[in-house]
Amino acid sequence: MRIISWNVNGLRACAKKGFLDFLEQSAADVVLLQEVRAFPAQLPAAVREASGWHAVFAPAERPGYSGVGIYSRKPPDKVESKLGEARFDTEGRFIVAHFSRMAIASVYFPKGSGRDRDNSRVPYKLDFYRAVFDRIERLRRRGPVFVVGDYNTAVEEIDLARPMGNTKSSGFLPE
């Protein structure tokens, strides 16, 4: 099975730059998206209902913000997009497609920086990580789980283009 993950930074804009061509040429079975930034109804019908694909989305409640999606060649048996906490579920950051006993999750992890470019959302980010980890652990009891997405976290200096300049950024803190 070929699984591809892509932070599209706005699916409507990506669609104008050849997203549907990418889908066809990808040879993927499943394509998982992050940062869709649109409600499904705002997407062109050809993108929302791409020929040969089954598409599901978990948009944020806030327009133009966040959102994740999954395109699959076969329809999923089940889709879930809630972690069970409104503060997470309203941001459209989590979706899981179930294919028999296998689960594939597209996750757009929060950055942790607040509106003032401070690290005020780091506690939220860590809580989100914990909620996702707990849900994935429960899914693992049923079968294999693939978690892909935009983690917004760098573990080692090699993970960043400019590690020295990012020492205090929310995605490269020791915690």
N, CA, C and O atoms as a DFTB+ gen file, in Angstrom:
700 C
 N C O
     1  1       0.844      -1.178       0.000
     2  2       0.000       0.000       0.000
     3  2       0.888       1.240       0.000
     4  3       1.841       1.337       0.773
     5  1       0.566       2.171      -0.865
     6  2       1.330       3.425      -0.951
     7  2       0.516       4.535      -0.282
     8  3      -0.598       4.849      -0.703
     9  1       1.097       5.120       0.770
    10  2       0.455       6.191       1.542
    11  2       1.297       7.454       1.381
    12  3       2.513       7.426       1.569
    13  1       0.647       8.552       1.035
    14  2       1.331       9.832       0.869
    15  2       0.684      10.858       1.787
    16  3      -0.539      10.907       1.913
    17  1       1.507      11.673       2.422
    18  2       1.029      12.755       3.273
    19  2       1.549      14.074       2.714
    20  3       2.682      14.156       2.240
    21  1       0.696      15.119       2.776
    22  2       1.078      16.412       2.206
    23  2       0.361      17.544       2.944
    24  3      -0.867      17.564       3.028
    25  1       1.138      18.479       3.472
    26  2       0.565      19.725       3.988
    27  2       0.390      20.632       2.768
    28  3       1.364      21.168       2.241
    29  1      -0.848      20.798       2.332
    30  2      -1.118      21.523       1.087
    31  2      -1.176      23.034       1.269
    32  3      -1.177      23.775       0.286
    33  1      -1.224      23.505       2.527
    34  2      -1.265      24.946       2.805
    35  2      -2.380      25.621       2.007
    36  3      -2.174      26.662       1.384
    37  1      -3.558      25.010       2.040
    38  2      -4.739      25.528       1.349
    39  2      -5.059      24.689       0.120
    40  3      -4.398      24.810      -0.912
    41  1      -6.074      23.838       0.233
    42  2      -6.407      22.931      -0.863
    43  2      -6.996      23.666      -2.069
    44  3      -6.794      23.241      -3.206
    45  1      -7.713      24.752      -1.838
    46  2      -8.260      25.490      -2.993
    47  2      -7.136      26.031      -3.867
    48  3      -7.191      25.917      -5.091
    49  1      -6.125      26.615      -3.250
    50  2      -4.976      27.127      -4.011
    51  2      -4.209      25.973      -4.650
    52  3      -3.767      26.073      -5.794
    53  1      -4.056      24.892      -3.915
    54  2      -3.337      23.724      -4.425
    55  2      -4.073      23.135      -5.633
    56  3      -3.446      22.670      -6.585
    57  1      -5.401      23.159      -5.585
    58  2      -6.190      22.634      -6.701
    59  2      -5.926      23.416      -7.981
    60  3      -5.922      22.843      -9.071
    61  1      -5.706      24.714      -7.853
    62  2      -5.423      25.556      -9.018
    63  2      -4.045      25.286      -9.596
    64  3      -3.757      25.653     -10.735
    65  1      -3.192      24.639      -8.801
    66  2      -1.820      24.368      -9.238
    67  2      -1.609      22.905      -9.616
    68  3      -0.470      22.448      -9.711
    69  1      -2.704      22.164      -9.834
    70  2      -2.558      20.803     -10.338
    71  2      -2.735      19.679      -9.341
    72  3      -2.202      18.589      -9.550
    73  1      -3.464      19.910      -8.268
    74  2      -3.665      18.860      -7.269
    75  2      -4.273      17.598      -7.876
    76  3      -3.834      16.491      -7.564
    77  1      -5.270      17.750      -8.734
    78  2      -5.907      16.571      -9.324
    79  2      -4.940      15.787     -10.202
    80  3      -4.987      14.557     -10.229
    81  1      -4.073      16.479     -10.913
    82  2      -3.032      15.792     -11.693
    83  2      -2.105      15.012     -10.767
    84  3      -1.718      13.881     -11.061
    85  1      -1.756      15.635      -9.645
    86  2      -0.911      14.950      -8.662
    87  2      -1.590      13.664      -8.186
    88  3      -0.951      12.614      -8.122
    89  1      -2.880      13.741      -7.854
    90  2      -3.582      12.548      -7.377
    91  2      -3.456      11.405      -8.379
    92  3      -3.145      10.273      -8.010
    93  1      -3.697      11.712      -9.627
    94  2      -3.659      10.684     -10.661
    95  2      -2.262      10.131     -10.885
    96  3      -2.110       8.938     -11.144
    97  1      -1.256      10.958     -10.791
    98  2       0.119      10.527     -11.066
    99  2       0.829       9.948      -9.844
   100  3       1.923       9.396      -9.969
   101  1       0.229      10.068      -8.686
   102  2       0.890       9.680      -7.435
   103  2       1.061       8.178      -7.254
   104  3       1.947       7.746      -6.516
   105  1       0.243       7.388      -7.901
   106  2       0.224       5.939      -7.707
   107  2      -0.069       5.581      -6.246
   108  3       0.279       4.496      -5.780
   109  1      -0.707       6.499      -5.542
   110  2      -1.029       6.284      -4.131
   111  2      -2.343       5.529      -3.973
   112  3      -3.232       5.597      -4.822
   113  1      -2.436       4.820      -2.876
   114  2      -3.697       4.204      -2.474
   115  2      -4.449       5.141      -1.538
   116  3      -5.679       5.198      -1.538
   117  1      -3.673       5.873      -0.740
   118  2      -4.246       6.822       0.220
   119  2      -3.390       8.085       0.219
   120  3      -2.162       8.013       0.280
   121  1      -4.047       9.241       0.149
   122  2      -3.362      10.529       0.241
   123  2      -3.987      11.278       1.409
   124  3      -5.197      11.500       1.454
   125  1      -3.137      11.658       2.347
   126  2      -3.601      12.352       3.542
   127  2      -3.132      13.795       3.500
   128  3      -1.964      14.071       3.226
   129  1      -4.037      14.703       3.769
   130  2      -3.745      16.134       3.672
   131  2      -3.840      16.820       5.018
   132  3      -4.617      16.428       5.889
   133  1      -3.032      17.852       5.166
   134  2      -3.121      18.732       6.318
   135  2      -3.210      20.165       5.799
   136  3      -2.796      20.475       4.681
   137  1      -3.760      21.017       6.643
   138  2      -3.916      22.443       6.354
   139  2      -4.749      22.661       5.082
   140  3      -4.367      23.409       4.182
   141  1      -5.898      21.979       5.045
   142  2      -6.827      22.091       3.918
   143  2      -7.401      23.504       3.828
   144  3      -7.596      24.026       2.730
   145  1      -7.666      24.113       4.959
   146  2      -8.130      25.504       5.059
   147  2      -9.410      25.813       4.298
   148  3      -9.560      26.912       3.763
   149  1     -10.325      24.870       4.240
   150  2     -11.596      25.097       3.553
   151  2     -12.636      24.123       4.081
   152  3     -12.317      23.016       4.513
   153  1     -13.888      24.563       4.036
   154  2     -14.994      23.656       4.287
   155  2     -15.194      22.845       3.006
   156  3     -14.960      23.368       1.916
   157  1     -15.616      21.595       3.102
   158  2     -15.803      20.802       1.880
   159  2     -16.654      21.511       0.816
   160  3     -16.353      21.422      -0.374
   161  1     -17.694      22.201       1.231
   162  2     -18.572      22.892       0.275
   163  2     -17.848      24.007      -0.478
   164  3     -18.303      24.422      -1.544
   165  1     -16.730      24.496       0.058
   166  2     -15.968      25.550      -0.604
   167  2     -15.021      25.004      -1.674
   168  3     -14.483      25.765      -2.478
   169  1     -14.821      23.707      -1.683
   170  2     -13.921      23.095      -2.652
   171  2     -14.649      22.885      -3.977
   172  3     -15.848      22.604      -3.986
   173  1     -13.946      23.016      -5.083
   174  2     -14.568      22.698      -6.369
   175  2     -15.063      21.249      -6.352
   176  3     -14.426      20.385      -5.750
   177  1     -16.184      20.984      -7.004
   178  2     -16.754      19.634      -7.008
   179  2     -15.742      18.597      -7.484
   180  3     -15.697      17.487      -6.953
   181  1     -14.932      18.947      -8.475
   182  2     -13.940      17.997      -9.006
   183  2     -12.895      17.630      -7.963
   184  3     -12.322      16.542      -8.023
   185  1     -12.639      18.509      -7.018
   186  2     -11.673      18.240      -5.952
   187  2     -12.363      17.497      -4.807
   188  3     -11.813      16.549      -4.246
   189  1     -13.550      17.935      -4.479
   190  2     -14.318      17.320      -3.391
   191  2     -14.698      15.876      -3.735
   192  3     -14.751      15.010      -2.860
   193  1     -14.959      15.634      -5.020
   194  2     -15.399      14.317      -5.479
   195  2     -14.485      13.847      -6.614
   196  3     -14.961      13.517      -7.700
   197  1     -13.199      13.817      -6.368
   198  2     -12.212      13.461      -7.387
   199  2     -12.507      12.082      -7.969
   200  3     -12.745      11.125      -7.231
   201  1     -12.488      11.989      -9.277
   202  2     -12.789      10.750      -9.977
   203  2     -11.836       9.641      -9.549
   204  3     -10.616       9.801      -9.588
   205  1     -12.415       8.511      -9.141
   206  2     -11.609       7.367      -8.716
   207  2     -11.165       7.415      -7.269
   208  3     -10.418       6.546      -6.821
   209  1     -11.616       8.424      -6.527
   210  2     -11.204       8.604      -5.138
   211  2     -12.419       8.782      -4.232
   212  3     -13.476       9.245      -4.660
   213  1     -12.240       8.409      -2.991
   214  2     -13.214       8.691      -1.937
   215  2     -12.548       9.723      -1.037
   216  3     -11.437       9.509      -0.552
   217  1     -13.223      10.832      -0.819
   218  2     -12.620      11.911      -0.031
   219  2     -13.440      12.176       1.216
   220  3     -14.670      12.213       1.175
   221  1     -12.737      12.362       2.332
   222  2     -13.371      12.733       3.598
   223  2     -12.545      13.862       4.211
   224  3     -11.325      13.917       4.054
   225  1     -13.230      14.750       4.903
   226  2     -12.571      15.922       5.455
   227  2     -13.014      16.165       6.891
   228  3     -14.118      15.798       7.293
   229  1     -12.124      16.791       7.652
   230  2     -12.436      17.271       9.000
   231  2     -11.991      18.731       9.042
   232  3     -10.848      19.024       9.391
   233  1     -12.894      19.644       8.685
   234  2     -12.522      21.062       8.673
   235  2     -12.549      21.662      10.074
   236  3     -13.191      21.135      10.983
   237  1     -11.849      22.761      10.225
   238  2     -11.945      23.534      11.466
   239  2     -13.272      24.278      11.445
   240  3     -13.855      24.497      10.383
   241  1     -13.736      24.656      12.604
   242  2     -14.944      25.489      12.659
   243  2     -14.657      26.893      12.155
   244  3     -15.525      27.532      11.561
   245  1     -13.455      27.371      12.386
   246  2     -13.049      28.709      11.953
   247  2     -12.744      28.696      10.455
   248  3     -11.923      27.894      10.010
   249  1     -13.371      29.544       9.682
   250  2     -13.129      29.555       8.231
   251  2     -11.669      29.839       7.887
   252  3     -11.016      30.669       8.521
   253  1     -11.170      29.135       6.871
   254  2      -9.817      29.370       6.378
   255  2      -8.700      28.915       7.291
   256  3      -7.561      29.358       7.144
   257  1      -9.009      28.033       8.236
   258  2      -8.039      27.627       9.254
   259  2      -7.915      26.111       9.280
   260  3      -8.920      25.402       9.221
   261  1      -6.724      25.627       9.366
   262  2      -6.439      24.231       9.675
   263  2      -7.162      23.268       8.719
   264  3      -7.248      23.536       7.520
   265  1      -7.666      22.180       9.233
   266  2      -8.407      21.196       8.446
   267  2      -7.524      20.091       7.900
   268  3      -6.396      20.331       7.468
   269  1      -8.056      18.873       7.925
   270  2      -7.363      17.700       7.403
   271  2      -8.303      16.918       6.490
   272  3      -9.522      17.079       6.551
   273  1      -7.727      16.078       5.655
   274  2      -8.543      15.288       4.746
   275  2      -7.835      14.016       4.341
   276  3      -6.625      13.868       4.515
   277  1      -8.625      13.094       3.793
   278  2      -8.093      11.825       3.311
   279  2      -8.764      11.482       1.986
   280  3      -9.989      11.501       1.860
   281  1      -7.928      11.169       1.005
   282  2      -8.390      10.620      -0.264
   283  2      -7.944       9.166      -0.299
   284  3      -6.788       8.863      -0.002
   285  1      -8.854       8.266      -0.659
   286  2      -8.493       6.859      -0.737
   287  2      -9.130       6.233      -1.968
   288  3     -10.225       6.612      -2.382
   289  1      -8.427       5.276      -2.540
   290  2      -8.949       4.567      -3.717
   291  2     -10.155       3.712      -3.341
   292  3     -11.111       3.606      -4.110
   293  1     -10.109       3.107      -2.169
   294  2     -11.232       2.306      -1.671
   295  2     -11.931       3.091      -0.575
   296  3     -11.275       3.812       0.177
   297  1     -13.244       2.968      -0.468
   298  2     -13.921       3.697       0.607
   299  2     -13.553       3.133       1.978
   300  3     -13.492       1.917       2.157
   301  1     -13.309       4.016       2.939
   302  2     -13.022       3.516       4.293
   303  2     -14.261       2.854       4.886
   304  3     -15.392       3.215       4.560
   305  1     -14.031       1.889       5.754
   306  2     -15.136       1.238       6.459
   307  2     -15.755       2.193       7.480
   308  3     -16.948       2.134       7.779
   309  1     -14.902       3.073       8.001
   310  2     -15.334       3.995       9.051
   311  2     -14.382       5.178       9.043
   312  3     -13.201       5.036       8.726
   313  1     -14.905       6.348       9.396
   314  2     -14.088       7.556       9.522
   315  2     -14.414       8.204      10.853
   316  3     -15.578       8.303      11.241
   317  1     -13.379       8.645      11.547
   318  2     -13.603       9.394      12.783
   319  2     -12.740      10.645      12.765
   320  3     -11.623      10.646      12.248
   321  1     -13.285      11.707      13.341
   322  2     -12.553      12.975      13.319
   323  2     -12.616      13.706      14.656
   324  3     -12.380      14.913      14.722
   325  1     -12.927      12.993      15.688
   326  2     -13.048      13.609      17.016
   327  2     -12.124      12.922      18.011
   328  3     -11.964      11.701      18.011
   329  1     -11.529      13.742      18.847
   330  2     -10.731      13.225      19.958
   331  2     -11.531      13.250      21.258
   332  3     -11.104      12.697      22.271
   333  1     -12.684      13.890      21.219
   334  2     -13.551      13.915      22.392
   335  2     -13.409      15.138      23.266
   336  3     -14.017      15.205      24.334
   337  1     -12.617      16.107      22.838
   338  2     -12.492      17.374      23.568
   339  2     -12.748      18.498      22.585
   340  3     -12.068      18.608      21.565
   341  1     -13.726      19.330      22.893
   342  2     -14.116      20.407      21.982
   343  2     -12.944      21.306      21.611
   344  3     -12.861      21.762      20.470
   345  1     -12.046      21.568      22.541
   346  2     -10.934      22.472      22.244
   347  2     -10.025      21.910      21.153
   348  3      -9.338      22.672      20.473
   349  1     -10.013      20.604      20.979
   350  2      -9.253      19.987      19.888
   351  2     -10.129      19.789      18.648
   352  3      -9.712      20.064      17.523
   353  1     -11.337      19.311      18.880
   354  2     -12.212      18.926      17.773
   355  2     -12.659      20.106      16.920
   356  3     -12.966      19.924      15.741
   357  1     -12.702      21.296      17.478
   358  2     -13.123      22.470      16.703
   359  2     -12.055      22.959      15.736
   360  3     -12.350      23.747      14.837
   361  1     -10.810      22.499      15.909
   362  2      -9.714      22.988      15.076
   363  2      -9.440      22.137      13.837
   364  3      -8.556      22.484      13.053
   365  1     -10.164      21.037      13.635
   366  2      -9.995      20.240      12.431
   367  2      -8.579      19.749      12.216
   368  3      -7.986      19.980      11.163
   369  1      -8.043      19.077      13.208
   370  2      -6.646      18.641      13.149
   371  2      -6.465      17.121      13.132
   372  3      -5.332      16.641      13.102
   373  1      -7.553      16.363      13.150
   374  2      -7.448      14.916      13.327
   375  2      -8.528      14.203      12.529
   376  3      -9.711      14.528      12.631
   377  1      -8.106      13.227      11.733
   378  2      -9.064      12.366      11.022
   379  2      -8.421      10.998      10.850
   380  3      -7.228      10.893      10.566
   381  1      -9.219       9.956      11.025
   382  2      -8.746       8.577      10.886
   383  2      -9.686       7.841       9.948
   384  3     -10.906       7.906      10.100
   385  1      -9.121       7.149       8.988
   386  2      -9.885       6.268       8.110
   387  2      -9.549       4.829       8.478
   388  3      -8.381       4.466       8.624
   389  1     -10.589       4.018       8.624
   390  2     -10.421       2.607       8.970
   391  2     -10.635       1.763       7.718
   392  3     -11.627       1.925       7.008
   393  1      -9.709       0.879       7.465
   394  2      -9.803      -0.074       6.372
   395  2      -9.627      -1.452       6.985
   396  3      -8.504      -1.893       7.228
   397  1     -10.734      -2.129       7.233
   398  2     -10.721      -3.392       7.950
   399  2     -10.081      -3.136       9.326
   400  3     -10.555      -2.269      10.059
   401  1      -9.027      -3.862       9.689
   402  2      -8.402      -3.657      11.005
   403  2      -7.345      -2.567      11.002
   404  3      -6.876      -2.161      12.065
   405  1      -6.961      -2.087       9.827
   406  2      -5.927      -1.045       9.714
   407  2      -6.565       0.345       9.822
   408  3      -7.666       0.579       9.323
   409  1      -5.857       1.248      10.477
   410  2      -6.296       2.638      10.591
   411  2      -5.182       3.547      10.088
   412  3      -4.000       3.299      10.328
   413  1      -5.585       4.614       9.377
   414  2      -4.624       5.596       8.878
   415  2      -5.100       6.966       9.319
   416  3      -6.216       7.376       9.001
   417  1      -4.250       7.675      10.057
   418  2      -4.613       8.983      10.609
   419  2      -3.839      10.099       9.928
   420  3      -2.631      10.000       9.712
   421  1      -4.558      11.162       9.597
   422  2      -3.943      12.397       9.121
   423  2      -4.077      13.398      10.255
   424  3      -5.184      13.710      10.693
   425  1      -2.947      13.898      10.725
   426  2      -2.955      14.788      11.882
   427  2      -2.157      16.052      11.575
   428  3      -1.040      15.993      11.061
   429  1      -2.747      17.178      11.897
   430  2      -2.076      18.477      11.759
   431  2      -1.850      19.002      13.166
   432  3      -2.722      19.643      13.752
   433  1      -0.669      18.724      13.700
   434  2      -0.355      19.082      15.075
   435  2      -0.186      20.595      15.198
   436  3       0.379      21.227      14.305
   437  1      -0.667      21.180      16.292
   438  2      -0.513      22.627      16.482
   439  2       0.940      23.033      16.673
   440  3       1.765      22.253      17.147
   441  1       1.231      24.267      16.294
   442  2       2.599      24.786      16.420
   443  2       2.980      25.067      17.869
   444  3       4.115      24.807      18.266
   445  1       2.087      25.573      18.634
   446  2       2.400      25.913      20.019
   447  2       2.640      27.387      20.236
   448  3       2.665      27.855      21.375
   449  1       2.818      28.125      19.152
   450  2       3.013      29.575      19.308
   451  2       1.647      30.266      19.314
   452  3       0.722      29.868      18.606
   453  1       1.556      31.303      20.130
   454  2       0.314      32.051      20.241
   455  2       0.237      33.182      19.232
   456  3       1.102      33.328      18.368
   457  1      -0.814      33.978      19.358
   458  2      -1.032      35.101      18.436
   459  2       0.091      36.126      18.494
   460  3       0.366      36.808      17.506
   461  1       0.731      36.235      19.638
   462  2       1.825      37.201      19.803
   463  2       3.182      36.564      19.499
   464  3       4.222      37.075      19.916
   465  1       3.163      35.450      18.772
   466  2       4.381      34.707      18.409
   467  2       5.193      34.299      19.642
   468  3       6.419      34.197      19.599
   469  1       4.477      34.073      20.727
   470  2       5.102      33.567      21.941
   471  2       4.849      32.056      21.996
   472  3       4.349      31.487      21.027
   473  1       5.172      31.424      23.066
   474  2       4.951      29.984      23.197
   475  2       3.751      29.675      24.093
   476  3       3.733      28.658      24.786
   477  1       2.759      30.550      24.074
   478  2       1.624      30.418      24.980
   479  2       0.744      29.199      24.691
   480  3      -0.007      28.772      25.568
   481  1       0.817      28.631      23.484
   482  2      -0.005      27.455      23.167
   483  2       0.757      26.140      23.328
   484  3       0.266      25.087      22.920
   485  1       1.936      26.192      23.911
   486  2       2.685      24.947      24.117
   487  2       1.904      23.986      25.016
   488  3       1.850      22.799      24.695
   489  1       1.295      24.427      26.123
   490  2       0.509      23.478      26.917
   491  2      -0.627      22.838      26.098
   492  3      -0.885      21.641      26.224
   493  1      -1.296      23.635      25.265
   494  2      -2.345      23.114      24.385
   495  2      -1.749      22.067      23.432
   496  3      -2.316      20.991      23.243
   497  1      -0.605      22.400      22.842
   498  2       0.068      21.495      21.914
   499  2       0.383      20.167      22.600
   500  3       0.113      19.103      22.043
   501  1       0.946      20.223      23.796
   502  2       1.301      19.000      24.517
   503  2       0.059      18.197      24.900
   504  3       0.079      16.967      24.857
   505  1      -1.018      18.885      25.273
   506  2      -2.283      18.206      25.573
   507  2      -2.830      17.524      24.321
   508  3      -3.338      16.404      24.389
   509  1      -2.726      18.205      23.174
   510  2      -3.179      17.628      21.908
   511  2      -2.366      16.373      21.588
   512  3      -2.933      15.346      21.216
   513  1      -1.038      16.450      21.731
   514  2      -0.186      15.289      21.503
   515  2      -0.639      14.121      22.381
   516  3      -0.727      12.987      21.911
   517  1      -0.919      14.394      23.632
   518  2      -1.341      13.340      24.567
   519  2      -2.669      12.737      24.119
   520  3      -2.825      11.516      24.147
   521  1      -3.622      13.558      23.710
   522  2      -4.928      13.059      23.268
   523  2      -4.782      12.193      22.014
   524  3      -5.423      11.148      21.903
   525  1      -3.944      12.623      21.076
   526  2      -3.712      11.832      19.863
   527  2      -3.021      10.525      20.226
   528  3      -3.424       9.461      19.755
   529  1      -1.988      10.591      21.057
   530  2      -1.266       9.387      21.457
   531  2      -2.218       8.387      22.117
   532  3      -2.182       7.196      21.808
   533  1      -3.064       8.871      23.020
   534  2      -4.009       7.979      23.706
   535  2      -4.963       7.322      22.715
   536  3      -5.243       6.128      22.821
   537  1      -5.464       8.098      21.749
   538  2      -6.387       7.541      20.745
   539  2      -5.667       6.519      19.865
   540  3      -6.230       5.469      19.555
   541  1      -4.452       6.809      19.468
   542  2      -3.694       5.885      18.625
   543  2      -3.407       4.586      19.380
   544  3      -3.485       3.501      18.803
   545  1      -3.080       4.696      20.647
   546  2      -2.839       3.488      21.449
   547  2      -4.083       2.603      21.492
   548  3      -3.967       1.379      21.430
   549  1      -5.261       3.197      21.595
   550  2      -6.501       2.402      21.584
   551  2      -6.707       1.760      20.209
   552  3      -7.131       0.609      20.117
   553  1      -6.406       2.506      19.147
   554  2      -6.554       1.959      17.800
   555  2      -5.601       0.781      17.570
   556  3      -5.955      -0.168      16.870
   557  1      -4.427       0.832      18.136
   558  2      -3.412      -0.215      17.946
   559  2      -3.872      -1.566      18.489
   560  3      -3.335      -2.603      18.100
   561  1      -4.848      -1.563      19.371
   562  2      -5.374      -2.833      19.900
   563  2      -6.120      -3.612      18.822
   564  3      -6.247      -4.833      18.912
   565  1      -6.614      -2.910      17.802
   566  2      -7.384      -3.538      16.717
   567  2      -6.512      -3.993      15.558
   568  3      -6.844      -4.954      14.865
   569  1      -5.391      -3.297      15.347
   570  2      -4.558      -3.631      14.202
   571  2      -3.530      -2.549      13.938
   572  3      -3.320      -1.669      14.773
   573  1      -2.885      -2.612      12.772
   574  2      -1.844      -1.619      12.463
   575  2      -2.426      -0.213      12.307
   576  3      -3.542      -0.026      11.822
   577  1      -1.629       0.763      12.735
   578  2      -2.038       2.167      12.653
   579  2      -0.895       2.965      12.034
   580  3       0.256       2.851      12.455
   581  1      -1.222       3.763      11.042
   582  2      -0.251       4.671      10.438
   583  2      -0.671       6.083      10.801
   584  3      -1.816       6.474      10.572
   585  1       0.250       6.848      11.364
   586  2      -0.011       8.234      11.741
   587  2       0.915       9.100      10.914
   588  3       2.136       9.025      11.048
   589  1       0.332       9.921      10.061
   590  2       1.114      10.809       9.218
   591  2       0.578      12.222       9.369
   592  3      -0.545      12.437       9.825
   593  1       1.397      13.167       8.980
   594  2       0.918      14.534       9.036
   595  2       2.018      15.534       9.237
   596  3       3.199      15.249       9.037
   597  1       1.610      16.701       9.635
   598  2       2.522      17.802       9.918
   599  2       2.649      17.876      11.429
   600  3       1.740      18.332      12.122
   601  1       3.793      17.420      11.930
   602  2       3.997      17.329      13.374
   603  2       4.387      18.664      14.004
   604  3       4.257      18.828      15.217
   605  1       4.852      19.599      13.223
   606  2       5.278      20.898      13.743
   607  2       6.233      20.753      14.922
   608  3       6.192      21.535      15.872
   609  1       7.089      19.746      14.845
   610  2       8.064      19.495      15.898
   611  2       9.355      18.982      15.277
   612  3       9.339      18.122      14.397
   613  1      10.443      19.510      15.737
   614  2      11.760      19.032      15.313
   615  2      12.437      18.422      16.524
   616  3      12.500      19.044      17.584
   617  1      12.935      17.231      16.375
   618  2      13.562      16.534      17.492
   619  2      15.056      16.840      17.565
   620  3      15.611      17.010      18.651
   621  1      15.694      16.906      16.415
   622  2      17.134      17.111      16.359
   623  2      17.449      18.328      15.487
   624  3      16.618      18.758      14.686
   625  1      18.629      18.866      15.646
   626  2      19.036      20.028      14.853
   627  2      18.951      19.761      13.356
   628  3      18.619      20.663      12.586
   629  1      19.243      18.550      12.939
   630  2      19.218      18.225      11.519
   631  2      17.806      18.346      10.933
   632  3      17.645      18.431       9.715
   633  1      16.790      18.353      11.792
   634  2      15.401      18.473      11.349
   635  2      15.029      19.897      10.942
   636  3      13.939      20.123      10.417
   637  1      15.913      20.849      11.173
   638  2      15.635      22.258      10.891
   639  2      16.671      22.858       9.954
   640  3      17.843      22.482       9.967
   641  1      16.213      23.788       9.150
   642  2      17.147      24.504       8.274
   643  2      18.039      25.439       9.092
   644  3      19.228      25.581       8.805
   645  1      17.456      26.077      10.113
   646  2      18.195      27.024      10.951
   647  2      17.997      26.682      12.431
   648  3      17.206      27.340      13.107
   649  1      18.691      25.677      12.941
   650  2      18.472      25.261      14.325
   651  2      18.804      26.343      15.349
   652  3      18.091      26.481      16.343
   653  1      19.862      27.108      15.132
   654  2      20.242      28.138      16.108
   655  2      19.159      29.208      16.223
   656  3      18.880      29.693      17.319
   657  1      18.564      29.568      15.123
   658  2      17.514      30.581      15.135
   659  2      16.186      30.076      15.654
   660  3      15.267      30.865      15.877
   661  1      16.070      28.774      15.850
   662  2      14.804      28.188      16.304
   663  2      14.873      27.619      17.712
   664  3      13.961      26.903      18.126
   665  1      15.924      27.917      18.454
   666  2      16.101      27.306      19.772
   667  2      14.960      27.599      20.732
   668  3      14.694      26.806      21.635
   669  1      14.289      28.712      20.554
   670  2      13.180      29.052      21.446
   671  2      11.807      28.954      20.775
   672  3      10.800      29.360      21.355
   673  1      11.769      28.418      19.556
   674  2      10.484      28.274      18.882
   675  2       9.731      27.087      19.464
   676  3      10.337      26.138      19.963
   677  1       8.409      27.147      19.396
   678  2       7.570      26.146      20.058
   679  2       7.779      24.736      19.531
   680  3       7.495      23.773      20.243
   681  1       8.259      24.588      18.324
   682  2       8.457      23.262      17.761
   683  2       9.822      22.665      18.037
   684  3      10.108      21.548      17.606
   685  1      10.683      23.404      18.761
   686  2      12.034      22.895      19.014
   687  2      12.433      23.091      20.472
   688  3      13.619      23.153      20.797
   689  1      11.455      23.187      21.330
   690  2      11.728      23.297      22.767
   691  2      12.082      21.920      23.338
   692  3      11.666      20.900      22.789
   693  1      12.841      21.883      24.428
   694  2      13.207      20.586      25.017
   695  2      11.989      19.717      25.350
   696  3      12.023      18.501      25.166
   697  1      10.914      20.344      25.840
   698  2       9.733      19.550      26.176
   699  2       9.008      19.050      24.957
   700  3       7.993      18.366      25.080
